[in-house]
């Protein structure tokens, strides 16, 4: 194999995995599948990846960039004629600038390592998600990862100041801007954020850091109507303002399954309420902020929005509350096989949407079918798990139809934060017009005319 | 003229301005020049603009989109063979969603009208700049306008959820997303934000709104060393956190010229200090926030960072402080002819940069040459005005060299927020690599292959 030998010359023997190396290599975070690529190439630097891409470009070899494999949309699946690029040998925090509050990292750096490196300087990188131990910054950028603090800090796109990417032909686009403001012509980094490795391979990035909060309040709040949820969210926005850092909601279906009935948690509040919100506020004055947080939650009880409240009194209690929200293993354990979704829509439309979806699923398969709902309500983002019973091979497409079609009329999105990958390509027209999709193809053709980067993902 | 008659059929007689209509029409906000275009077309809707662009495309007619003409980089200059598109008949606030906190507006809507429409619902659109009465949302988007609150709310890019644009061939890209999170494939709106009308013409936009703050504190703070400025900024970040909404600094050169010596203001603090910061914090609890603001400023005095502080006790006092910072008329009145700049760099590098620039200007032209510095220090963004004396036709290029060349080593930007237009094209290579500029040309060629949109601006 000429190409692989040429690539070995670039990245060294340990940089090219083939054969047995791959048959035991997981292709997803649950370990349900193994790597199907013809090889996995592991460059040690941007220069090595550039040389790899020049070689691949010369022989029209398709390549797929990979991160921590925690994606949920088959965005890095490989076939036998494709090569995967792994950034596992590019996982350094190169530098932290504590005055300018920026960090330069390599793409393969796990999110948690970034968090730790920021904390060492009294700073935070605010993007945070359940898979923090495995997911990488390069993967976060390629998918524009969201997570638990979007309501305050925005998505990954909002927290990347600069980046470096390698194009399909090996050209290095080094836009390692460290400045908050830079309007010197087109903002090229936007091309590579959220495009799932189809326009370029992110190699390094400059991340935006923030002062570590000096206070943190976390509460679990039970609510009994969706009007109460909306009123409570507005109340928190008005009274906590810039302190509000998370506003998550678990529908009863989720809270009771995971917190109450799974045996995996000690429920901080009893079941039986319609909705359970996790509210978090972080600020700069422990005493003042703690008092305000308690006051705002007290007002919510007085005004009748909230039915019950528990405020975490320790790190352990905080972890216990988030542990329920983030127990994806428990969810899959209870409800496999199932179909998972990540949609967004106007908050005001959510309750009706969920009620109709549940009714439609029950009408289709019967009342044993579970519809479990939770997510980043403050961002208009719901995660939905539908487990049709009895399961059948036709079930997923039917579920997708039930979940996605109503989004057209609502102006909703088929992907709030997970991306498109292979899984949602067919539904892209729910959230994008034909003109938008045509323009996406124009971009793809301009940046990757041979179609070598993550072929077939995002666009068909 | 066949084309103009065809366009009249689309936009009506009042929609096509030519001849005398133009000779009296200003081409810049100071009224120093008049419109040189062959015609100004004023569509009333996206559909009309689409039809206009189809016509122009068919005959390869170049067009230049314009906003409030408040730009500072000759980004909308027209020559006699070019047509300008004005959005002055598309200036409606179409709708406000107070629950989802979004506003749908037409491109020609002045920023101040957007502010007022948000205020009517107890909300704010946070982007704010001195030219708010004249500049338009379409212009703000096309230039990714910054302004006085970037340190808290980000730039225009961060506050546009969706937009609609017309491409060179008349295709309408309608991405009027209202969702905070939408990862359904490429984020096309990014193409049109900050690209100065070279990739498409923005017609409508969905803006992100925020709850109106319930408290507002403004202070003018005198500081006597740049180390003190940096320490004070860090202190404000740490202690005010998410409340800090502005951090502006006027160098002594600016404050004394405008506040003390111009006769146009009543200086809230005496001259003689090295730096004058405007700090603003907005929050959700008037009493608590006022106390915190006073406490944080008191600490800065105690710790020796701040030399003198005045806290605005009324709206009028607040307006007086900002009036100094925003008195561009006074600045130009005192120092015309001069060259103005809008650069960004790491905050830690600023003082040395300004000292060296001033020394170099004095060495070049003598000590009558004024270098006046002020800007959005919290964002790493300085506005610099250099007035060489004696003035000469060669002076501007020499000044540009003195201002821009040192930015290479600092990783600075030749344009923090004003854009490139015609004025900064030649210097783009200071802030962008050859590969970046080549990729920009690739994008331009992909979206506007005939080169009809704002030809020659941004890229050569």
Interface residues (C-beta under 8 A of the other chain):
Chain A: X97 X99 X100 X143 X144 X146 X150 X151 X152 X154 X155 X157 X158 X167 X171 X172 X173 X174 X175 X176 X177 X178 X179 X180 X181 X182 X183 X184 X185 X186 X187 X188 X190 X191 X193 X194 X195 X199 X211 X213 X214 X230 X234 X237 X238 X239 X240 X241 X242 X243 X282 X283 X284 X285 X288 X292 X344 X345 X346 X347 X348 X376 X379 X380 X381 X411 X412 X413 X414 X415 X416 X417 X418 X419 X420 X424 X428 X431 X432 X433 X435 X436 X437 X438 X439 X440 X442 X443 X445 X446 X447 X458 X459
Chain B: X97 X99 X100 X143 X144 X146 X150 X151 X152 X154 X155 X157 X158 X167 X171 X172 X173 X174 X175 X177 X178 X179 X180 X181 X182 X183 X184 X185 X186 X187 X188 X190 X191 X193 X194 X195 X199 X211 X213 X214 X230 X234 X237 X238 X239 X240 X241 X242 X243 X282 X283 X284 X285 X288 X292 X344 X345 X346 X347 X348 X376 X379 X380 X381 X411 X412 X413 X414 X415 X416 X417 X418 X419 X420 X424 X428 X431 X432 X433 X435 X436 X437 X438 X439 X440 X442 X443 X445 X446 X447 X458 X459
